[in-house]
Structure formats: structure tokens, C-alpha cells
Amino acid sequence: MEPSDKGAGIHRILERFGGRCEDEIVFGDSDNDLSMFGDDGWIRVAMGNASERLKEKADLITTDVDKDGIWKACVKLGLLE
């Protein structure tokens, strides 16, 4: 079963391990990811096949996951060469 509030789950993990929101990147493609796409301070990446609602909230829109979307987003964000 999908968690109903993925954003709250991320906050709990960050608190547990001393992480910072500004160091996090979330990826989503469907409305069940909307809770991660609030104003939490992390980078929000929507996949190319994401719902329009998710894309509207994204900081970056990449290609579909099966078209190397995560890798391309990581390159664009300067995480990989």
C-alpha cells in the first residue's frame, strides 16, 4: 500500500538522521507524489510522464523514467557528469 503522505515520511527520515531539506531531491510521476511537491525546501523533479498537477509544482521536469529521466535530471542538477 502506498503511504498517503510521502512528504511527512521524508520529514521523519530527515529528523531521524539529521538531514536537511535543502539537501534533498524528490522525484515523482503521479498524483500520489503531490505531498512531496509542497513547499518543503527540497528540489522537486517531475518525470516527463508525470501528471500535469505534479509538473505545475516541479522545479525541474525531466524525461520519462524509461528514457533515463532520473539520470538526466541528476546531470542537469550537477550531481553527475
mmCIF file of the N, C-alpha and C atoms, coordinates in Angstrom:
data_MODEL
# 
_entry.id   MODEL 
# 
loop_
_atom_site.group_PDB 
_atom_site.id 
_atom_site.type_symbol 
_atom_site.label_atom_id 
_atom_site.label_alt_id 
_atom_site.label_comp_id 
_atom_site.label_asym_id 
_atom_site.label_entity_id 
_atom_site.label_seq_id 
_atom_site.pdbx_PDB_ins_code 
_atom_site.Cartn_x 
_atom_site.Cartn_y 
_atom_site.Cartn_z 
_atom_site.occupancy 
_atom_site.B_iso_or_equiv 
_atom_site.pdbx_formal_charge 
_atom_site.auth_seq_id 
_atom_site.auth_comp_id 
_atom_site.auth_asym_id 
_atom_site.auth_atom_id 
_atom_site.pdbx_PDB_model_num 
ATOM 1   N N  . MET A 1 1  ? 0.842  -1.183 0.000   1.00 0.00 ? 1  MET A N  1 
ATOM 2   C CA . MET A 1 1  ? 0.000  0.000  0.000   1.00 0.00 ? 1  MET A CA 1 
ATOM 3   C C  . MET A 1 1  ? 0.888  1.247  0.000   1.00 0.00 ? 1  MET A C  1 
ATOM 4   N N  . GLU A 1 2  ? 0.543  2.216  -0.837  1.00 0.00 ? 2  GLU A N  1 
ATOM 5   C CA . GLU A 1 2  ? 1.267  3.485  -0.905  1.00 0.00 ? 2  GLU A CA 1 
ATOM 6   C C  . GLU A 1 2  ? 1.007  4.298  0.357   1.00 0.00 ? 2  GLU A C  1 
ATOM 7   N N  . PRO A 1 3  ? 2.041  4.936  0.892   1.00 0.00 ? 3  PRO A N  1 
ATOM 8   C CA . PRO A 1 3  ? 1.798  5.849  2.017   1.00 0.00 ? 3  PRO A CA 1 
ATOM 9   C C  . PRO A 1 3  ? 0.968  7.035  1.535   1.00 0.00 ? 3  PRO A C  1 
ATOM 10  N N  . SER A 1 4  ? 0.139  7.567  2.401   1.00 0.00 ? 4  SER A N  1 
ATOM 11  C CA . SER A 1 4  ? -0.735 8.667  1.999   1.00 0.00 ? 4  SER A CA 1 
ATOM 12  C C  . SER A 1 4  ? -0.029 10.016 2.046   1.00 0.00 ? 4  SER A C  1 
ATOM 13  N N  . ASP A 1 5  ? 1.063  10.137 2.794   1.00 0.00 ? 5  ASP A N  1 
ATOM 14  C CA . ASP A 1 5  ? 1.773  11.405 2.888   1.00 0.00 ? 5  ASP A CA 1 
ATOM 15  C C  . ASP A 1 5  ? 3.276  11.156 2.812   1.00 0.00 ? 5  ASP A C  1 
ATOM 16  N N  . LYS A 1 6  ? 3.776  11.060 1.610   1.00 0.00 ? 6  LYS A N  1 
ATOM 17  C CA . LYS A 1 6  ? 5.199  10.790 1.404   1.00 0.00 ? 6  LYS A CA 1 
ATOM 18  C C  . LYS A 1 6  ? 6.058  11.934 1.927   1.00 0.00 ? 6  LYS A C  1 
ATOM 19  N N  . GLY A 1 7  ? 5.563  13.160 1.821   1.00 0.00 ? 7  GLY A N  1 
ATOM 20  C CA . GLY A 1 7  ? 6.306  14.316 2.325   1.00 0.00 ? 7  GLY A CA 1 
ATOM 21  C C  . GLY A 1 7  ? 6.551  14.220 3.820   1.00 0.00 ? 7  GLY A C  1 
ATOM 22  N N  . ALA A 1 8  ? 5.530  13.827 4.573   1.00 0.00 ? 8  ALA A N  1 
ATOM 23  C CA . ALA A 1 8  ? 5.684  13.669 6.029   1.00 0.00 ? 8  ALA A CA 1 
ATOM 24  C C  . ALA A 1 8  ? 6.693  12.565 6.334   1.00 0.00 ? 8  ALA A C  1 
ATOM 25  N N  . GLY A 1 9  ? 6.681  11.506 5.544   1.00 0.00 ? 9  GLY A N  1 
ATOM 26  C CA . GLY A 1 9  ? 7.636  10.420 5.734   1.00 0.00 ? 9  GLY A CA 1 
ATOM 27  C C  . GLY A 1 9  ? 9.068  10.893 5.519   1.00 0.00 ? 9  GLY A C  1 
ATOM 28  N N  . ILE A 1 10 ? 9.272  11.711 4.503   1.00 0.00 ? 10 ILE A N  1 
ATOM 29  C CA . ILE A 1 10 ? 10.609 12.249 4.247   1.00 0.00 ? 10 ILE A CA 1 
ATOM 30  C C  . ILE A 1 10 ? 11.057 13.118 5.412   1.00 0.00 ? 10 ILE A C  1 
ATOM 31  N N  . HIS A 1 11 ? 10.149 13.950 5.923   1.00 0.00 ? 11 HIS A N  1 
ATOM 32  C CA . HIS A 1 11 ? 10.492 14.794 7.077   1.00 0.00 ? 11 HIS A CA 1 
ATOM 33  C C  . HIS A 1 11 ? 10.891 13.937 8.286   1.00 0.00 ? 11 HIS A C  1 
ATOM 34  N N  . ARG A 1 12 ? 10.176 12.851 8.515   1.00 0.00 ? 12 ARG A N  1 
ATOM 35  C CA . ARG A 1 12 ? 10.521 11.970 9.646   1.00 0.00 ? 12 ARG A CA 1 
ATOM 36  C C  . ARG A 1 12 ? 11.906 11.357 9.469   1.00 0.00 ? 12 ARG A C  1 
ATOM 37  N N  . ILE A 1 13 ? 12.222 10.932 8.257   1.00 0.00 ? 13 ILE A N  1 
ATOM 38  C CA . ILE A 1 13 ? 13.545 10.358 7.990   1.00 0.00 ? 13 ILE A CA 1 
ATOM 39  C C  . ILE A 1 13 ? 14.629 11.418 8.185   1.00 0.00 ? 13 ILE A C  1 
ATOM 40  N N  . LEU A 1 14 ? 14.404 12.625 7.694   1.00 0.00 ? 14 LEU A N  1 
ATOM 41  C CA . LEU A 1 14 ? 15.381 13.696 7.856   1.00 0.00 ? 14 LEU A CA 1 
ATOM 42  C C  . LEU A 1 14 ? 15.620 13.993 9.335   1.00 0.00 ? 14 LEU A C  1 
ATOM 43  N N  . GLU A 1 15 ? 14.555 14.056 10.114  1.00 0.00 ? 15 GLU A N  1 
ATOM 44  C CA . GLU A 1 15 ? 14.693 14.291 11.554  1.00 0.00 ? 15 GLU A CA 1 
ATOM 45  C C  . GLU A 1 15 ? 15.483 13.170 12.212  1.00 0.00 ? 15 GLU A C  1 
ATOM 46  N N  . ARG A 1 16 ? 15.176 11.964 11.863  1.00 0.00 ? 16 ARG A N  1 
ATOM 47  C CA . ARG A 1 16 ? 15.831 10.790 12.465  1.00 0.00 ? 16 ARG A CA 1 
ATOM 48  C C  . ARG A 1 16 ? 17.343 10.780 12.207  1.00 0.00 ? 16 ARG A C  1 
ATOM 49  N N  . PHE A 1 17 ? 17.736 11.161 10.990  1.00 0.00 ? 17 PHE A N  1 
ATOM 50  C CA . PHE A 1 17 ? 19.140 11.077 10.608  1.00 0.00 ? 17 PHE A CA 1 
ATOM 51  C C  . PHE A 1 17 ? 19.856 12.428 10.541  1.00 0.00 ? 17 PHE A C  1 
ATOM 52  N N  . GLY A 1 18 ? 19.169 13.478 10.961  1.00 0.00 ? 18 GLY A N  1 
ATOM 53  C CA . GLY A 1 18 ? 19.790 14.801 10.985  1.00 0.00 ? 18 GLY A CA 1 
ATOM 54  C C  . GLY A 1 18 ? 19.993 15.417 9.619   1.00 0.00 ? 18 GLY A C  1 
ATOM 55  N N  . GLY A 1 19 ? 19.156 15.037 8.663   1.00 0.00 ? 19 GLY A N  1 
ATOM 56  C CA . GLY A 1 19 ? 19.260 15.587 7.314   1.00 0.00 ? 19 GLY A CA 1 
ATOM 57  C C  . GLY A 1 19 ? 18.630 16.964 7.208   1.00 0.00 ? 19 GLY A C  1 
ATOM 58  N N  . ARG A 1 20 ? 18.925 17.628 6.100   1.00 0.00 ? 20 ARG A N  1 
ATOM 59  C CA . ARG A 1 20 ? 18.382 18.963 5.857   1.00 0.00 ? 20 ARG A CA 1 
ATOM 60  C C  . ARG A 1 20 ? 17.545 18.948 4.582   1.00 0.00 ? 20 ARG A C  1 
ATOM 61  N N  . CYS A 1 21 ? 16.415 19.603 4.640   1.00 0.00 ? 21 CYS A N  1 
ATOM 62  C CA . CYS A 1 21 ? 15.514 19.646 3.478   1.00 0.00 ? 21 CYS A CA 1 
ATOM 63  C C  . CYS A 1 21 ? 16.212 20.176 2.236   1.00 0.00 ? 21 CYS A C  1 
ATOM 64  N N  . GLU A 1 22 ? 17.028 21.196 2.388   1.00 0.00 ? 22 GLU A N  1 
ATOM 65  C CA . GLU A 1 22 ? 17.664 21.808 1.223   1.00 0.00 ? 22 GLU A CA 1 
ATOM 66  C C  . GLU A 1 22 ? 18.668 20.883 0.530   1.00 0.00 ? 22 GLU A C  1 
ATOM 67  N N  . ASP A 1 23 ? 19.008 19.768 1.149   1.00 0.00 ? 23 ASP A N  1 
ATOM 68  C CA . ASP A 1 23 ? 19.921 18.789 0.542   1.00 0.00 ? 23 ASP A CA 1 
ATOM 69  C C  . ASP A 1 23 ? 19.183 17.642 -0.149  1.00 0.00 ? 23 ASP A C  1 
ATOM 70  N N  . GLU A 1 24 ? 17.876 17.665 -0.127  1.00 0.00 ? 24 GLU A N  1 
ATOM 71  C CA . GLU A 1 24 ? 17.082 16.551 -0.645  1.00 0.00 ? 24 GLU A CA 1 
ATOM 72  C C  . GLU A 1 24 ? 16.535 16.846 -2.036  1.00 0.00 ? 24 GLU A C  1 
ATOM 73  N N  . ILE A 1 25 ? 16.363 15.779 -2.806  1.00 0.00 ? 25 ILE A N  1 
ATOM 74  C CA . ILE A 1 25 ? 15.734 15.846 -4.125  1.00 0.00 ? 25 ILE A CA 1 
ATOM 75  C C  . ILE A 1 25 ? 14.676 14.758 -4.164  1.00 0.00 ? 25 ILE A C  1 
ATOM 76  N N  . VAL A 1 26 ? 13.465 15.123 -4.567  1.00 0.00 ? 26 VAL A N  1 
ATOM 77  C CA . VAL A 1 26 ? 12.401 14.129 -4.699  1.00 0.00 ? 26 VAL A CA 1 
ATOM 78  C C  . VAL A 1 26 ? 12.004 14.014 -6.165  1.00 0.00 ? 26 VAL A C  1 
ATOM 79  N N  . PHE A 1 27 ? 11.654 12.821 -6.568  1.00 0.00 ? 27 PHE A N  1 
ATOM 80  C CA . PHE A 1 27 ? 11.224 12.523 -7.928  1.00 0.00 ? 27 PHE A CA 1 
ATOM 81  C C  . PHE A 1 27 ? 9.804  11.980 -7.870  1.00 0.00 ? 27 PHE A C  1 
ATOM 82  N N  . GLY A 1 28 ? 8.963  12.408 -8.785  1.00 0.00 ? 28 GLY A N  1 
ATOM 83  C CA . GLY A 1 28 ? 7.603  11.905 -8.808  1.00 0.00 ? 28 GLY A CA 1 
ATOM 84  C C  . GLY A 1 28 ? 7.024  11.876 -10.203 1.00 0.00 ? 28 GLY A C  1 
ATOM 85  N N  . ASP A 1 29 ? 5.957  11.068 -10.354 1.00 0.00 ? 29 ASP A N  1 
ATOM 86  C CA . ASP A 1 29 ? 5.314  10.982 -11.666 1.00 0.00 ? 29 ASP A CA 1 
ATOM 87  C C  . ASP A 1 29 ? 3.798  10.910 -11.588 1.00 0.00 ? 29 ASP A C  1 
ATOM 88  N N  . SER A 1 30 ? 3.256  10.905 -10.396 1.00 0.00 ? 30 SER A N  1 
ATOM 89  C CA . SER A 1 30 ? 1.822  10.706 -10.283 1.00 0.00 ? 30 SER A CA 1 
ATOM 90  C C  . SER A 1 30 ? 1.260  11.540 -9.130  1.00 0.00 ? 30 SER A C  1 
ATOM 91  N N  . ASP A 1 31 ? -0.050 11.694 -9.109  1.00 0.00 ? 31 ASP A N  1 
ATOM 92  C CA . ASP A 1 31 ? -0.678 12.500 -8.058  1.00 0.00 ? 31 ASP A CA 1 
ATOM 93  C C  . ASP A 1 31 ? -0.429 11.945 -6.654  1.00 0.00 ? 31 ASP A C  1 
ATOM 94  N N  . ASN A 1 32 ? -0.067 10.666 -6.536  1.00 0.00 ? 32 ASN A N  1 
ATOM 95  C CA . ASN A 1 32 ? 0.227  10.146 -5.200  1.00 0.00 ? 32 ASN A CA 1 
ATOM 96  C C  . ASN A 1 32 ? 1.557  10.701 -4.669  1.00 0.00 ? 32 ASN A C  1 
ATOM 97  N N  . ASP A 1 33 ? 2.272  11.462 -5.491  1.00 0.00 ? 33 ASP A N  1 
ATOM 98  C CA . ASP A 1 33 ? 3.517  12.103 -5.083  1.00 0.00 ? 33 ASP A CA 1 
ATOM 99  C C  . ASP A 1 33 ? 3.330  13.579 -4.736  1.00 0.00 ? 33 ASP A C  1 
ATOM 100 N N  . LEU A 1 34 ? 2.117  14.089 -4.821  1.00 0.00 ? 34 LEU A N  1 
ATOM 101 C CA . LEU A 1 34 ? 1.872  15.510 -4.574  1.00 0.00 ? 34 LEU A CA 1 
ATOM 102 C C  . LEU A 1 34 ? 2.315  15.960 -3.192  1.00 0.00 ? 34 LEU A C  1 
ATOM 103 N N  . SER A 1 35 ? 2.218  15.104 -2.187  1.00 0.00 ? 35 SER A N  1 
ATOM 104 C CA . SER A 1 35 ? 2.617  15.510 -0.836  1.00 0.00 ? 35 SER A CA 1 
ATOM 105 C C  . SER A 1 35 ? 4.120  15.777 -0.752  1.00 0.00 ? 35 SER A C  1 
ATOM 106 N N  . MET A 1 36 ? 4.897  15.239 -1.666  1.00 0.00 ? 36 MET A N  1 
ATOM 107 C CA . MET A 1 36 ? 6.339  15.521 -1.701  1.00 0.00 ? 36 MET A CA 1 
ATOM 108 C C  . MET A 1 36 ? 6.629  16.814 -2.449  1.00 0.00 ? 36 MET A C  1 
ATOM 109 N N  . PHE A 1 37 ? 5.662  17.351 -3.159  1.00 0.00 ? 37 PHE A N  1 
ATOM 110 C CA . PHE A 1 37 ? 5.865  18.513 -4.012  1.00 0.00 ? 37 PHE A CA 1 
ATOM 111 C C  . PHE A 1 37 ? 5.300  19.785 -3.397  1.00 0.00 ? 37 PHE A C  1 
ATOM 112 N N  . GLY A 1 38 ? 5.231  19.846 -2.069  1.00 0.00 ? 38 GLY A N  1 
ATOM 113 C CA . GLY A 1 38 ? 4.827  21.063 -1.370  1.00 0.00 ? 38 GLY A CA 1 
ATOM 114 C C  . GLY A 1 38 ? 5.994  22.030 -1.304  1.00 0.00 ? 38 GLY A C  1 
ATOM 115 N N  . ASP A 1 39 ? 5.918  22.990 -0.419  1.00 0.00 ? 39 ASP A N  1 
ATOM 116 C CA . ASP A 1 39 ? 6.984  23.979 -0.245  1.00 0.00 ? 39 ASP A CA 1 
ATOM 117 C C  . ASP A 1 39 ? 7.892  23.558 0.902   1.00 0.00 ? 39 ASP A C  1 
ATOM 118 N N  . ASP A 1 40 ? 8.582  22.432 0.731   1.00 0.00 ? 40 ASP A N  1 
ATOM 119 C CA . ASP A 1 40 ? 9.377  21.863 1.808   1.00 0.00 ? 40 ASP A CA 1 
ATOM 120 C C  . ASP A 1 40 ? 10.846 22.259 1.760   1.00 0.00 ? 40 ASP A C  1 
ATOM 121 N N  . GLY A 1 41 ? 11.278 22.926 0.712   1.00 0.00 ? 41 GLY A N  1 
ATOM 122 C CA . GLY A 1 41 ? 12.660 23.359 0.624   1.00 0.00 ? 41 GLY A CA 1 
ATOM 123 C C  . GLY A 1 41 ? 13.566 22.437 -0.167  1.00 0.00 ? 41 GLY A C  1 
ATOM 124 N N  . TRP A 1 42 ? 13.072 21.257 -0.519  1.00 0.00 ? 42 TRP A N  1 
ATOM 125 C CA . TRP A 1 42 ? 13.896 20.371 -1.329  1.00 0.00 ? 42 TRP A CA 1 
ATOM 126 C C  . TRP A 1 42 ? 13.586 20.573 -2.799  1.00 0.00 ? 42 TRP A C  1 
ATOM 127 N N  . ILE A 1 43 ? 14.435 19.997 -3.665  1.00 0.00 ? 43 ILE A N  1 
ATOM 128 C CA . ILE A 1 43 ? 14.244 20.113 -5.111  1.00 0.00 ? 43 ILE A CA 1 
ATOM 129 C C  . ILE A 1 43 ? 13.218 19.079 -5.556  1.00 0.00 ? 43 ILE A C  1 
ATOM 130 N N  . ARG A 1 44 ? 12.252 19.518 -6.338  1.00 0.00 ? 44 ARG A N  1 
ATOM 131 C CA . ARG A 1 44 ? 11.163 18.653 -6.805  1.00 0.00 ? 44 ARG A CA 1 
ATOM 132 C C  . ARG A 1 44 ? 11.313 18.406 -8.298  1.00 0.00 ? 44 ARG A C  1 
ATOM 133 N N  . VAL A 1 45 ? 11.496 17.141 -8.673  1.00 0.00 ? 45 VAL A N  1 
ATOM 134 C CA . VAL A 1 45 ? 11.678 16.770 -10.068 1.00 0.00 ? 45 VAL A CA 1 
ATOM 135 C C  . VAL A 1 45 ? 10.498 15.916 -10.522 1.00 0.00 ? 45 VAL A C  1 
ATOM 136 N N  . ALA A 1 46 ? 9.823  16.372 -11.555 1.00 0.00 ? 46 ALA A N  1 
ATOM 137 C CA . ALA A 1 46 ? 8.719  15.605 -12.143 1.00 0.00 ? 46 ALA A CA 1 
ATOM 138 C C  . ALA A 1 46 ? 9.238  14.858 -13.362 1.00 0.00 ? 46 ALA A C  1 
ATOM 139 N N  . MET A 1 47 ? 8.834  13.628 -13.497 1.00 0.00 ? 47 MET A N  1 
ATOM 140 C CA . MET A 1 47 ? 9.189  12.835 -14.659 1.00 0.00 ? 47 MET A CA 1 
ATOM 141 C C  . MET A 1 47 ? 8.374  13.338 -15.856 1.00 0.00 ? 47 MET A C  1 
ATOM 142 N N  . GLY A 1 48 ? 8.865  13.083 -17.059 1.00 0.00 ? 48 GLY A N  1 
ATOM 143 C CA . GLY A 1 48 ? 8.186  13.548 -18.267 1.00 0.00 ? 48 GLY A CA 1 
ATOM 144 C C  . GLY A 1 48 ? 6.765  13.049 -18.397 1.00 0.00 ? 48 GLY A C  1 
ATOM 145 N N  . ASN A 1 49 ? 6.499  11.863 -17.867 1.00 0.00 ? 49 ASN A N  1 
ATOM 146 C CA . ASN A 1 49 ? 5.165  11.282 -17.929 1.00 0.00 ? 49 ASN A CA 1 
ATOM 147 C C  . ASN A 1 49 ? 4.315  11.636 -16.712 1.00 0.00 ? 49 ASN A C  1 
ATOM 148 N N  . ALA A 1 50 ? 4.766  12.597 -15.911 1.00 0.00 ? 50 ALA A N  1 
ATOM 149 C CA . ALA A 1 50 ? 4.050  12.964 -14.684 1.00 0.00 ? 50 ALA A CA 1 
ATOM 150 C C  . ALA A 1 50 ? 2.712  13.623 -14.992 1.00 0.00 ? 50 ALA A C  1 
ATOM 151 N N  . SER A 1 51 ? 1.850  13.613 -13.991 1.00 0.00 ? 51 SER A N  1 
ATOM 152 C CA . SER A 1 51 ? 0.564  14.297 -14.120 1.00 0.00 ? 51 SER A CA 1 
ATOM 153 C C  . SER A 1 51 ? 0.810  15.802 -14.234 1.00 0.00 ? 51 SER A C  1 
ATOM 154 N N  . GLU A 1 52 ? -0.110 16.499 -14.862 1.00 0.00 ? 52 GLU A N  1 
ATOM 155 C CA . GLU A 1 52 ? 0.020  17.949 -15.019 1.00 0.00 ? 52 GLU A CA 1 
ATOM 156 C C  . GLU A 1 52 ? 0.068  18.643 -13.666 1.00 0.00 ? 52 GLU A C  1 
ATOM 157 N N  . ARG A 1 53 ? -0.694 18.157 -12.704 1.00 0.00 ? 53 ARG A N  1 
ATOM 158 C CA . ARG A 1 53 ? -0.689 18.761 -11.358 1.00 0.00 ? 53 ARG A CA 1 
ATOM 159 C C  . ARG A 1 53 ? 0.696  18.703 -10.744 1.00 0.00 ? 53 ARG A C  1 
ATOM 160 N N  . LEU A 1 54 ? 1.391  17.600 -10.934 1.00 0.00 ? 54 LEU A N  1 
ATOM 161 C CA . LEU A 1 54 ? 2.737  17.445 -10.399 1.00 0.00 ? 54 LEU A CA 1 
ATOM 162 C C  . LEU A 1 54 ? 3.720  18.335 -11.149 1.00 0.00 ? 54 LEU A C  1 
ATOM 163 N N  . LYS A 1 55 ? 3.609  18.380 -12.458 1.00 0.00 ? 55 LYS A N  1 
ATOM 164 C CA . LYS A 1 55 ? 4.505  19.212 -13.259 1.00 0.00 ? 55 LYS A CA 1 
ATOM 165 C C  . LYS A 1 55 ? 4.390  20.683 -12.881 1.00 0.00 ? 55 LYS A C  1 
ATOM 166 N N  . GLU A 1 56 ? 3.189  21.139 -12.543 1.00 0.00 ? 56 GLU A N  1 
ATOM 167 C CA . GLU A 1 56 ? 2.979  22.535 -12.154 1.00 0.00 ? 56 GLU A CA 1 
ATOM 168 C C  . GLU A 1 56 ? 3.761  22.899 -10.899 1.00 0.00 ? 56 GLU A C  1 
ATOM 169 N N  . LYS A 1 57 ? 4.005  21.934 -10.027 1.00 0.00 ? 57 LYS A N  1 
ATOM 170 C CA . LYS A 1 57 ? 4.694  22.182 -8.758  1.00 0.00 ? 57 LYS A CA 1 
ATOM 171 C C  . LYS A 1 57 ? 6.188  21.880 -8.824  1.00 0.00 ? 57 LYS A C  1 
ATOM 172 N N  . ALA A 1 58 ? 6.649  21.337 -9.934  1.00 0.00 ? 58 ALA A N  1 
ATOM 173 C CA . ALA A 1 58 ? 8.037  20.884 -10.062 1.00 0.00 ? 58 ALA A CA 1 
ATOM 174 C C  . ALA A 1 58 ? 9.009  22.038 -10.255 1.00 0.00 ? 58 ALA A C  1 
ATOM 175 N N  . ASP A 1 59 ? 10.216 21.856 -9.743  1.00 0.00 ? 59 ASP A N  1 
ATOM 176 C CA . ASP A 1 59 ? 11.317 22.774 -10.015 1.00 0.00 ? 59 ASP A CA 1 
ATOM 177 C C  . ASP A 1 59 ? 11.986 22.413 -11.331 1.00 0.00 ? 59 ASP A C  1 
ATOM 178 N N  . LEU A 1 60 ? 11.896 21.141 -11.703 1.00 0.00 ? 60 LEU A N  1 
ATOM 179 C CA . LEU A 1 60 ? 12.516 20.633 -12.918 1.00 0.00 ? 60 LEU A CA 1 
ATOM 180 C C  . LEU A 1 60 ? 11.639 19.523 -13.476 1.00 0.00 ? 60 LEU A C  1 
ATOM 181 N N  . ILE A 1 61 ? 11.459 19.517 -14.780 1.00 0.00 ? 61 ILE A N  1 
ATOM 182 C CA . ILE A 1 61 ? 10.746 18.427 -15.452 1.00 0.00 ? 61 ILE A CA 1 
ATOM 183 C C  . ILE A 1 61 ? 11.759 17.728 -16.342 1.00 0.00 ? 61 ILE A C  1 
ATOM 184 N N  . THR A 1 62 ? 11.875 16.442 -16.190 1.00 0.00 ? 62 THR A N  1 
ATOM 185 C CA . THR A 1 62 ? 12.828 15.653 -16.952 1.00 0.00 ? 62 THR A CA 1 
ATOM 186 C C  . THR A 1 62 ? 12.065 14.734 -17.899 1.00 0.00 ? 62 THR A C  1 
ATOM 187 N N  . THR A 1 63 ? 12.756 13.814 -18.535 1.00 0.00 ? 63 THR A N  1 
ATOM 188 C CA . THR A 1 63 ? 12.097 12.862 -19.420 1.00 0.00 ? 63 THR A CA 1 
ATOM 189 C C  . THR A 1 63 ? 11.497 11.715 -18.605 1.00 0.00 ? 63 THR A C  1 
ATOM 190 N N  . ASP A 1 64 ? 10.780 10.844 -19.271 1.00 0.00 ? 64 ASP A N  1 
ATOM 191 C CA . ASP A 1 64 ? 10.186 9.677  -18.601 1.00 0.00 ? 64 ASP A CA 1 
ATOM 192 C C  . ASP A 1 64 ? 11.276 8.845  -17.950 1.00 0.00 ? 64 ASP A C  1 
ATOM 193 N N  . VAL A 1 65 ? 10.908 8.107  -16.926 1.00 0.00 ? 65 VAL A N  1 
ATOM 194 C CA . VAL A 1 65 ? 11.885 7.270  -16.224 1.00 0.00 ? 65 VAL A CA 1 
ATOM 195 C C  . VAL A 1 65 ? 12.503 6.242  -17.160 1.00 0.00 ? 65 VAL A C  1 
ATOM 196 N N  . ASP A 1 66 ? 11.725 5.712  -18.098 1.00 0.00 ? 66 ASP A N  1 
ATOM 197 C CA . ASP A 1 66 ? 12.266 4.710  -19.022 1.00 0.00 ? 66 ASP A CA 1 
ATOM 198 C C  . ASP A 1 66 ? 13.039 5.337  -20.185 1.00 0.00 ? 66 ASP A C  1 
ATOM 199 N N  . LYS A 1 67 ? 13.199 6.656  -20.135 1.00 0.00 ? 67 LYS A N  1 
ATOM 200 C CA . LYS A 1 67 ? 14.038 7.378  -21.103 1.00 0.00 ? 67 LYS A CA 1 
ATOM 201 C C  . LYS A 1 67 ? 15.160 8.098  -20.357 1.00 0.00 ? 67 LYS A C  1 
ATOM 202 N N  . ASP A 1 68 ? 15.639 7.446  -19.284 1.00 0.00 ? 68 ASP A N  1 
ATOM 203 C CA . ASP A 1 68 ? 16.763 7.947  -18.477 1.00 0.00 ? 68 ASP A CA 1 
ATOM 204 C C  . ASP A 1 68 ? 16.461 9.258  -17.761 1.00 0.00 ? 68 ASP A C  1 
ATOM 205 N N  . GLY A 1 69 ? 15.212 9.467  -17.383 1.00 0.00 ? 69 GLY A N  1 
ATOM 206 C CA . GLY A 1 69 ? 14.820 10.720 -16.749 1.00 0.00 ? 69 GLY A CA 1 
ATOM 207 C C  . GLY A 1 69 ? 15.546 11.028 -15.460 1.00 0.00 ? 69 GLY A C  1 
ATOM 208 N N  . ILE A 1 70 ? 15.739 10.047 -14.598 1.00 0.00 ? 70 ILE A N  1 
ATOM 209 C CA . ILE A 1 70 ? 16.426 10.310 -13.331 1.00 0.00 ? 70 ILE A CA 1 
ATOM 210 C C  . ILE A 1 70 ? 17.884 10.667 -13.601 1.00 0.00 ? 70 ILE A C  1 
ATOM 211 N N  . TRP A 1 71 ? 18.536 9.911  -14.465 1.00 0.00 ? 71 TRP A N  1 
ATOM 212 C CA . TRP A 1 71 ? 19.933 10.200 -14.800 1.00 0.00 ? 71 TRP A CA 1 
ATOM 213 C C  . TRP A 1 71 ? 20.058 11.595 -15.405 1.00 0.00 ? 71 TRP A C  1 
ATOM 214 N N  . LYS A 1 72 ? 19.183 11.930 -16.344 1.00 0.00 ? 72 LYS A N  1 
ATOM 215 C CA . LYS A 1 72 ? 19.240 13.243 -16.991 1.00 0.00 ? 72 LYS A CA 1 
ATOM 216 C C  . LYS A 1 72 ? 19.021 14.369 -15.987 1.00 0.00 ? 72 LYS A C  1 
ATOM 217 N N  . ALA A 1 73 ? 18.115 14.175 -15.037 1.00 0.00 ? 73 ALA A N  1 
ATOM 218 C CA . ALA A 1 73 ? 17.889 15.195 -14.014 1.00 0.00 ? 73 ALA A CA 1 
ATOM 219 C C  . ALA A 1 73 ? 19.121 15.356 -13.135 1.00 0.00 ? 73 ALA A C  1 
ATOM 220 N N  . CYS A 1 74 ? 19.753 14.252 -12.778 1.00 0.00 ? 74 CYS A N  1 
ATOM 221 C CA . CYS A 1 74 ? 20.967 14.320 -11.952 1.00 0.00 ? 74 CYS A CA 1 
ATOM 222 C C  . CYS A 1 74 ? 22.088 15.047 -12.678 1.00 0.00 ? 74 CYS A C  1 
ATOM 223 N N  . VAL A 1 75 ? 22.216 14.838 -13.981 1.00 0.00 ? 75 VAL A N  1 
ATOM 224 C CA . VAL A 1 75 ? 23.219 15.558 -14.773 1.00 0.00 ? 75 VAL A CA 1 
ATOM 225 C C  . VAL A 1 75 ? 22.874 17.043 -14.789 1.00 0.00 ? 75 VAL A C  1 
ATOM 226 N N  . LYS A 1 76 ? 21.612 17.369 -15.061 1.00 0.00 ? 76 LYS A N  1 
ATOM 227 C CA . LYS A 1 76 ? 21.170 18.772 -15.126 1.00 0.00 ? 76 LYS A CA 1 
ATOM 228 C C  . LYS A 1 76 ? 21.410 19.493 -13.798 1.00 0.00 ? 76 LYS A C  1 
ATOM 229 N N  . LEU A 1 77 ? 21.244 18.768 -12.692 1.00 0.00 ? 77 LEU A N  1 
ATOM 230 C CA . LEU A 1 77 ? 21.432 19.356 -11.368 1.00 0.00 ? 77 LEU A CA 1 
ATOM 231 C C  . LEU A 1 77 ? 22.893 19.369 -10.934 1.00 0.00 ? 77 LEU A C  1 
ATOM 232 N N  . GLY A 1 78 ? 23.779 18.882 -11.783 1.00 0.00 ? 78 GLY A N  1 
ATOM 233 C CA . GLY A 1 78 ? 25.204 18.899 -11.480 1.00 0.00 ? 78 GLY A CA 1 
ATOM 234 C C  . GLY A 1 78 ? 25.679 17.808 -10.541 1.00 0.00 ? 78 GLY A C  1 
ATOM 235 N N  . LEU A 1 79 ? 24.881 16.777 -10.384 1.00 0.00 ? 79 LEU A N  1 
ATOM 236 C CA . LEU A 1 79 ? 25.242 15.677 -9.496  1.00 0.00 ? 79 LEU A CA 1 
ATOM 237 C C  . LEU A 1 79 ? 26.099 14.629 -10.194 1.00 0.00 ? 79 LEU A C  1 
ATOM 238 N N  . LEU A 1 80 ? 25.964 14.536 -11.520 1.00 0.00 ? 80 LEU A N  1 
ATOM 239 C CA . LEU A 1 80 ? 26.703 13.571 -12.341 1.00 0.00 ? 80 LEU A CA 1 
ATOM 240 C C  . LEU A 1 80 ? 27.228 14.287 -13.568 1.00 0.00 ? 80 LEU A C  1 
ATOM 241 N N  . GLU A 1 81 ? 28.226 13.703 -14.168 1.00 0.00 ? 81 GLU A N  1 
ATOM 242 C CA . GLU A 1 81 ? 28.758 14.257 -15.424 1.00 0.00 ? 81 GLU A CA 1 
ATOM 243 C C  . GLU A 1 81 ? 28.335 13.411 -16.580 1.00 0.00 ? 81 GLU A C  1 
# 
